[in-house]
Amino acid sequence: MTTTDVIAPNPLRAGLRMQRTAPPCVLVIFGASGDLTKRKLMPAIFALAQMQRLAPTFHVIGVASSDWDSESFRNNMKAAIKEFSIPDDAGSSDAAWESFAARVQYLSGKFDDPELFQKLASTLKAVPGTAGNVLFYLAVPPSAIGTVAEQLGRAGLTESSPQGWTRIIVEKPFGRDLQSARALNRELHQFFKEEQIFRIDHYLGKETVRNVVVFRFANGIFEPIWNRRYIDHVQITVAESIGIEARGKYYEEAGLLRDMVQNHLMQVLSVVAMEAPVRFEGPPVRDEKVKLITSIRQLLPAGASNYDSVAVRGQYGPGFSNGESVVGYRQEANVAPDSPRETFVALKLMIENWRWAGVPFYLRSGKRLPKRVSEVAIRFKSPPFLMFQDVFPESIEANVLVIRIQPDEGISLRFEAKVPGTDMRLRPVKMDFQYGTSFGEQQPEAYETLLLDAMLGDSMLFARYDMVEAAWALTTPLLEAWEAKPPRDFPNYAAGTWGPEAADEFIRRDGREWRRP
Ligand code: BG6
């Protein structure tokens, strides 16, 4: 390493300490009339504009097949921001919206129509003050990603110019199995270099997930015990109380393993379990995540003919959610009455490296569970010798460190304490850190963080092609096995319960229990 390497300031790292502001650019959203644009993208962009994180010349071009014009797009987006912004972000006057909306326009057309892309090229040329920087956002179904990339390529819109950069954000789902994900990567790589591609996974933009890295590597006391010597097992739960809402068609195609586990849970797992990166920057952090995912043992245990000991799938039947009766998955709109699609998954993963050998990682996620809660629970081993067992015959609970991703974001540590009094009695208590009370600041929405990162060219929180493929390589054999053998017991859990009985049995066989967060 030369002296220059040591002292040269890294602009990305320096930027981390200051208020980050995006350079001038134009954001082109494909799929601008869709759900994601109105629920997440526009509220996030408007919030960034309100916080003055965007250049005053920042521009949005919405592109979709809906027969809208710029005026109707702006009206729809104004209504969407009112409906979906978190109150403080939306704490904006009509005047603020009007000044933002003056730089919002819309192009209508079909994604396979070269004329649309010619129109886009000339519109881009005419937009002032972008410094030649263009960010494409593909909020489109996976089947349209290749088409849009190709049309952009043919219209000469994919190359970064000497004056400015061109980048592309691709939404999930990124493929539906290993083969299709590889094909999609190949298609994108025909027109974009890997460093131009930002594969989004909004779980990585959540504050609490970002904080895992800080918690582990900015503190001296946790990392020494973050391994097989001290940790018994880890549970990662992403539970939702909602059902599939109006997304029957998509869910029939996808199922929960594709929708939640292959991406969100794998990303959370990778930050919890990866080795310390050599620097806090995109390439080394992403290297560590890929290393971690590729060191997970193939799911099917040696000699086993099915996945039952490592994976459980479930589907919700009718039941209750927040006190109201709700229909089962098979009664949802656009769902087959005998659908084999899973809405619940529990998995046991083993990581084959020196840090984690022998430590099971239990992952579970489901729709229509009793509540919305996402957390990582690290359960430590019990003390080697339990000297209190004679005086305190009930079982002594092991220490558990819980990272609450949402809601009620925070971190707590459970440990045993003596109950005050002359008797010797023990009881578990909690040391609790809560984001809300400790910082009193509103957390940014994941999409705000991620959009800003993409504009700044910071790829750390985006999935690289090999990470996506590694996660598919792990999950595809299970998907194929499940597809080849339709479940006989669906629906196997009632809406509003913690999933199928088989999920409880599966962890109990290991002498452990799921947490009830
Ligand atoms: C999306 C899934 O990626 O994440 C949805 O497609 C799910 O099915 C959502 O509801 C959960 O995100 P969050 O941020 O509400 O936990």
Residues whose N, C-alpha, C, O or C-beta is under 5 A from the ligand:
A	BS01	BG6	D259
